[in-house]
Amino acid sequence: MSETTAVQMEDGSVVEFTEKMKVKKQSYIDSNTGDIVTKFVFRNGAVRTHATAADDAMVARLALHGADQKFGDEFAGLDDVEDCIQAFEDMSARIARGEWSEKRSSDGLAGTSLLARALVAVTGKTIEEVKTRLGALDAKTKAAMAKQPKIAQAIAEIKAARDAKKPAKDGIDPNEALNSFLS
């Protein structure tokens, strides 16, 4: 656990900061005014707040920015476009159910799109059918299913086909490199 430093803020409050932390932020609805308040407290003791009236047109723009950020955060770091689409759909479903977040599991799968596509290939079911059924499964079951030999082979084939279409990050075409070695 990181050591913290207590900082006396200019508003009289005391806030704990870890060594690398420069600022803490908090947004809330003021119970007296109904304003939407964004408060930032800085490591040097400065406190800055911005209040927006709930009926101000800017609230919609702020909400839209937050929605863009929330959905984008769900697939930040994913390389596969299909995984990004699946992450978006999962987040959309959670928001519709009134769920803000979900604990992520480290099951080794970057998303379920590879598993879904492999299941379509192996079972012949539609992608919609597969996604619906996968949605009812927990991460451990999905991870176990991905290890099943037929599914694992289908996943490997999908990855190989996907990777063959990607430009090399280092600018070297692996097929050209092999061909130059063979000639």
N, C-alpha and C positions, 0 to 999 in steps of 0.2 A: 504494500500500500504506500502511496506517495505521501511524503510529509506535507503538511499544510502550514500556511502562515495566516494568522488572523490580521486583517486590515481594518482599521477604523475608517469608516466611510464618512464623507462630508455631511451625510444626513443623520449621523449618529449611530447608524447600525454597524455591526461588525460582521465581516464576510470572510470566510476561509478560502484561500487560493492555494492551489498546488504550485510547485516551482515553475512550471511552464505556462500556467494559466495567466492570461493578460486581462481577460474580461469574463464576466458571467452575465447572462441575459435571462430575462423573465418577462413573459407577456401575461396579462390578466385583464379581466373586466373589473373596473372600479365599481364596487358595490353601491357607492353613493351616487355617482354620476351616470353610470352605465357606459362610460368611455372605455375604449379599448386602449390599454396602456402597454407600451413596450418600455422596459426599464433595463438599462445596462449599468453595471457597476464595474469599475476599472480597478486594477491592482494598485494604482496610485491613490485610491480613495475617492476618485471622481464618481459622481452618480449622474446619469443622464436619463431623462424619461421623455417619451413622446406620447401624447394622448390624442386619440382620434375619436370623435363623436360616433356612436354606433350608426347613426343615420347619414354620415358623411359618405359621399360617393367614393372616396378613396378606400373605404373598407373593402369594396368589391375588388379593387385592383390589388390591395394587399392580400386578400384571400386567394385571388388567382395566382399571384406570385408564390404563395405558400403551397398551393396545390401543385404547381409546376415542380417546385422543389421536392415535395413529398413523394410524388410519383417518380421523379427522376432519381431520387435517392434509392429507390427500390431496385433499380438496375444498374446503378453506378458500379463499375468494376466488372460487370458481366461482359464477356467478349462476344457471345453468340446472340445474334439479333432475335432468334426464336426464344432464347432465355429472357431477353428484355421484354418481349411481348408477353410471355407467360408471367413475369414479375408484375407488369402493369395490370394484367387481368386479375391476378391474385390480390393486388392492392385495391383495385376497384371493387372487387367483391367484399373485401374486409371493410372498406369505407361504407359501402352500402349496408353492411350489417352493423355499422356503428362502432367498429373496432379500429382503433388508431394504429396499433402496432401488433406485431407478432414476434415471438421469440424465434430467432433464427437458429437452425440446427447446423452443426458442422458435419453433415453426412457425406461430404465429398462430392455432392452434386451441385453444380452451379445454378441449377434450376431444374425444372422437370420437363423442359421441352425435348431434350434428347431422349429421355425415357419415354415420353409420349410418342415421339416419332418412331422410336424403336417398337413400341407396342402396336402402333398402326401397321408397321411393316410385318411384324410377326403374326398378329392376330387377324388382320384384315378389317378391323373395326374402324369407324370414322374417327377423325381427330376429336370431334365434339364428344363422342361416346367415351373415348379414352380420357379426355380431360375431366369429364364429369366423374368418372370412376376414380381417377387419380386424386381428385379433390377430396374424396372421402378417406384417403389413406394417410397415415402419419409418415413422417420422414424416414423412420427406421424401416418401415415396410417397403417404401419406394426404393431405398438404398439396397435392401435385400433383393428386390425384384430386378434391379439393374445388374446384379451379379449373376443372375440366372444365365447359363451359357448362351441360349438363343438370343436373349435380350442383350447380353454383353457384346455378342458378335454384331448384332444390328447397330448398337451404339457405336462400336468401333468403326463400322462401315460408314455410318453417318458422319462421324468425326473426320474420317479420312477424306470423304467427298467434300466436306466443308473446308477442311484445311487445304485441299488441293486448289480450291478457288481463291484462297486468300493470298494476297501478295506477301512475299517474304519481308519480315520486319528489317532484316539486314540487307535487303536489296538483292540477295542472291537467289536465283531460281534453282531449287533443288534438282529438278529434272535436267536442267542445263548442266549443272555441276556433275551429275552422274554421267550424262552423255559425254562430257569432255574427258572424263576419266576412262570411259569405255573405248573412245576412238583412238 
